[in-house]
Amino acid sequence: VVLDSAIAYPVLAGYPVSPNEEEYVLVNNKCQCVTVTSKFVPSKENPDEEVLERNIRIIVPLKARENISDPLSPLRTTFVYRLSELCKNCDPVEVELTGAIHQAQQGNSCEEPQTCYTYDRNECYSSPVPLLYHGQVRQVPAALTPASCLAE
């Protein structure tokens, strides 16, 4: 597992893990199984002060394949995590400039596809499956996950 922190951008927004907790989720990347949280804790040097503590939780999926949609691809042996990519926000936002509304993205390199080490539960994945039809073998796409993809 490689954690590349060469470029880290501050993340300002978050949401609480639960209503009763003071811990906030800053990043929840389902594709790479990474959760970054933050909370204020008493300082070790001065218990009267609070300091911001950030926790990075990485779950390395066992038996992950290089191509998650191909069960026959080789097992993945290298996992690379870059904080700058985990924290990027590519959702467009509306910004008012000189009286006109413009669409802007908060993240850079949003055109590059995200590396996925496991299934993102918000996306559908498919892999071609051989199907014998009238004596000929044809490759047809088959949805792998989630179950809601099969209904679409």
N, C-alpha and C positions, 0 to 999 in steps of 0.2 A: 504494500500500500504506500503510495507516494502522496504526501500532502504538500502542495506547492503554495506557499504563502508569499511569494515574491511580490505579487501585486494584490493588495487587499483594499477594497473600498469600504468606507463606513456604511453600515446599514442602519437606517434610522427608524424604520417602521417595524412593527411586530404586533403579535396578538398573544394574549395570555394562553398558557397551556390549559388552564381551567379557571373558572371564575374566582376560586378561592386561593389561587396561587399567584405569587409575584413574579414567576418566571415567564418570560416572553419568548415566543418562537419567532426567530428572525428569518430562518431559511428552512423550508421543508421540501427537499428535493427527492421526490419519489423514484425518479429514474436512477439516481446514484445512491439511494438509501442513506442520505445525509440529513441530519437535523442540527441546526445551530440555534442555541437558546441563550438568553441572557437574563440575569437577575442581579439585584443589589444585595450584597452580603456585608456583614461587619468586617472592617479592615483588621488584619492581623496585627498591624503596628499600632492602630488606635481604634479600639472597639467602639468608640463614640461616633466614628465616621463609617460611612458605607462606601464600598467600591463596587464597580460594575464587573461582574464575573461572566465570562462567555464560555459556553460549553459546546464542543463539536462532537456529535455522536455519529459515528460511521459504522454501518453494518455491511460487512463484506459478504455478499451472497455466495454460499457454497455451491459448487458445481455450476457456476455461471458460464455460459457459452460465449465465444467471441461474437457470434451472431445470435442474438437472443431468439430470433424467429426460426432458427435452424437447429433442431435438436442434435444434428450430426456434426455440427461445427466443433472445433477443438475447445477444450476448457480454457477459460480466461485465467491468465496467471499474473497479469499486471493491471492494477487499478490506480488511476491518476485522478487526484482531486485538486482542483484549483479554486481557491476561495473566490477569486474574481469572477469565475464562471458560475459558481454556485449562487452568488449574491446578485447576479445581473437580473434586471427586471425588464423584459422585452415587451410587456404589455403597453400598447400605445395609450398616451394620455393627451387630453386636449389642453392646449396652452393658448392664452390670448396674447397676441403680439400686435401692437399698433391697431387695435380695434378689430382684428380678424382672428378667428379661431383656427389653430393649426394642430395637426397631429404630430406628436413627438414620442420618441422612445427613450426610456431612461437608461437602457443598456446599450453597450456597443458589442459588436460581433454577433448580432442577433440572427444574421443570415446563416451562420454555421450551424449544422445540426448538432443537437446535444448527444453526447455519448451516454448510452443507457446500459447500465450493468444488470438491470432487472426490469421487470415489466412496470411501466408507469400505469397505475390503475385508472388513469384518466384517458388513456389512449387505447386504440385497437391495434393489434399486431396480426399479421397473417404470414403464412408460409405456404409455398406451393406443395400440394400433396398429390402423389400419383393416383389416378383413378382409371380403372379399366372400364371402357365404354365402347360397346359394339366391337370388341376385339382389339381396340387401340388404347394404348396408355396415354392419358392426357394429364397435364399438370394443371390443377385447379387450386385457386387460393382458398385457404381454410383459416377462419378466424381462430386465434388461440386464446385470447383473453381480452377483456373480461366478458362475462356472459351477456352483458348488454349489447355487445357488438354483434352477437348472433341475431338479435332481434331487429337490427337496423337493415 
